[in-house]
Amino acid sequence: MKHMCAAALAAVIMAATGAAVLSSAEAVRALTKAGANVDAQAENGTTPLALANRYGGPGVAQALRDAGARE
């Protein structure tokens, strides 16, 4: 289950700038609470935190940091 959650977090955050997760710190907290890997990387090395810093709504990047994401 945790492996699926990590893949889901990476896929959802990296799928599109307008993805709901990028605008919802609550969605990020729910996925990370379920065991999602906050440091998952796309093939090009982009992380959820990098995308949240650039495109995320209020609190999204902080929610990832609170869950242990690294810069």
C-alpha positions as CSV (number, residue, x, y, z in Angstrom):
1,M,0.0,0.0,0.0
2,K,2.8,2.5,0.9
3,H,4.5,1.9,-2.5
4,M,1.2,2.7,-4.2
5,C,0.8,5.8,-2.2
6,A,4.3,7.0,-3.1
7,A,3.6,6.4,-6.8
8,A,0.3,8.2,-6.4
9,L,1.8,11.2,-4.8
10,A,4.5,11.5,-7.4
11,A,2.1,11.0,-10.3
12,V,-0.5,13.4,-9.0
13,I,1.9,16.2,-8.1
14,M,4.0,15.8,-11.2
15,A,1.1,15.3,-13.6
16,A,0.2,18.9,-14.2
17,T,0.7,22.3,-12.7
18,G,-3.0,22.7,-12.0
19,A,-3.4,19.4,-10.2
20,A,-5.6,19.6,-7.2
21,V,-2.8,18.4,-4.9
22,L,-0.7,21.4,-5.8
23,S,-3.4,23.7,-4.5
24,S,-4.3,21.7,-1.4
25,A,-2.0,21.3,1.6
26,E,-4.8,19.1,3.1
27,A,-4.5,16.6,0.1
28,V,-0.7,16.5,0.6
29,R,-1.1,15.8,4.3
30,A,-3.6,13.0,3.6
31,L,-1.3,11.4,1.1
32,T,1.8,11.7,3.3
33,K,-0.2,10.4,6.3
34,A,-1.0,7.3,4.1
35,G,2.7,6.7,3.6
36,A,3.5,8.5,0.4
37,N,7.2,9.1,-0.3
38,V,7.6,12.9,-0.2
39,D,11.0,12.6,-1.9
40,A,9.8,10.6,-4.9
41,Q,11.4,11.9,-8.2
42,A,10.2,12.1,-11.8
43,E,12.5,10.7,-14.4
44,N,14.0,14.2,-14.8
45,G,14.8,14.4,-11.1
46,T,12.0,16.8,-10.2
47,T,10.5,16.3,-6.7
48,P,7.1,17.1,-5.4
49,L,8.7,19.8,-3.2
50,A,10.3,21.5,-6.2
51,L,7.0,21.6,-8.0
52,A,5.2,22.8,-4.8
53,N,7.7,25.6,-4.4
54,R,7.1,26.8,-7.9
55,Y,3.4,26.1,-8.5
56,G,1.9,25.1,-5.2
57,G,-0.9,26.8,-3.4
58,P,-0.6,28.2,0.1
59,G,0.9,25.7,2.5
60,V,1.6,22.9,0.0
61,A,5.4,23.2,0.2
62,Q,5.3,23.6,3.9
63,A,3.1,20.5,4.2
64,L,5.7,18.5,2.3
65,R,8.5,19.9,4.5
66,D,6.6,19.0,7.6
67,A,6.3,15.5,6.3
68,G,10.1,15.3,5.8
69,A,10.6,16.4,2.2
70,R,14.1,17.7,1.5
71,E,15.1,20.7,-0.5
